[in-house]
């Protein structure tokens, strides 16, 4: 059994394929400066799910944050943003 920690992002909008490692997501936690993070495509190539690199760093930031904005590249809609409130999430979820 391979126990691997992963953070994935799934969307109704198709992600840009990152086979050439040319695209990144941008993550912004609370009022901190946004940073770029790489991602890997899904093995199924469905383009609706990506796996973010450095998952443990992201999980640690989620634990200590109240909000998260993710900007990601879609095929048809350019860069999209999603806003998450983490306050209630962190009070009920245990990592």
C-alpha positions in Angstrom: 0.0 0.0 0.0 1.5 3.3 -1.1 0.5 6.1 1.3 1.0 9.3 -0.6 -0.3 12.7 0.4 -1.8 14.6 -2.5 -3.7 17.8 -3.0 -5.9 17.9 -6.1 -8.0 20.6 -7.7 -11.0 19.7 -9.7 -13.1 22.1 -11.8 -16.0 22.1 -14.3 -13.7 24.2 -16.5 -10.9 22.3 -18.3 -7.4 22.9 -17.0 -4.6 23.7 -19.4 -2.4 20.6 -19.8 0.9 21.0 -18.1 2.8 18.4 -20.1 5.5 20.9 -21.0 5.6 22.3 -17.4 4.7 25.7 -18.7 1.7 26.5 -16.5 1.3 27.2 -12.8 -1.4 27.9 -10.3 -1.2 30.9 -8.0 -2.1 30.4 -4.3 -2.8 33.2 -1.9 -3.5 32.5 1.8 -5.1 35.2 3.9 -3.2 38.5 3.3 0.1 36.9 2.3 1.8 37.5 -1.0 0.6 35.1 -3.7 3.0 32.4 -4.9 3.2 30.2 -7.9 3.0 26.4 -7.6 3.5 23.7 -10.2 1.0 21.0 -10.9 0.8 17.7 -12.7 -2.0 16.5 -15.0 -4.3 13.7 -14.1 -3.1 10.3 -15.5 -6.5 9.9 -17.1 -6.0 13.2 -19.0 -9.5 14.2 -18.3 -8.3 17.8 -17.9 -10.8 18.4 -15.1 -8.4 17.5 -12.3 -4.8 18.5 -11.5 -2.5 17.5 -8.7 -0.7 20.4 -7.0 3.0 19.9 -6.2 4.4 20.3 -2.7 1.2 19.0 -1.1 2.4 19.0 2.5 3.3 22.7 2.3 -0.2 23.5 1.0 -1.8 21.4 3.7 0.2 23.2 6.4 -0.8 26.6 5.0 -4.5 25.5 4.9 -4.3 24.6 8.6 -3.0 28.0 9.6 -5.2 30.2 7.3 -8.7 31.6 7.2 -9.0 32.0 3.4 -7.4 30.8 0.2 -7.6 32.2 -3.4 -6.5 29.9 -6.2 -5.9 31.2 -9.7 -5.6 28.5 -12.3 -5.3 28.3 -16.1 -8.3 27.0 -18.0 -8.4 26.1 -21.7 -11.4 28.2 -22.7 -11.7 30.9 -20.1 -8.2 32.1 -19.5 -7.1 32.3 -15.8 -9.9 31.7 -13.3 -10.0 32.3 -9.6 -11.7 30.4 -6.8 -12.1 31.7 -3.3 -12.3 29.4 -0.3 -13.2 30.3 3.3 -11.1 27.9 5.5 -12.4 29.1 8.9 -15.2 26.5 9.2 -13.3 23.9 7.2 -10.4 23.9 9.6 -12.7 23.7 12.7 -14.2 20.3 11.5 -11.4 18.8 9.4 -8.4 17.0 10.9 -5.4 16.4 8.7 
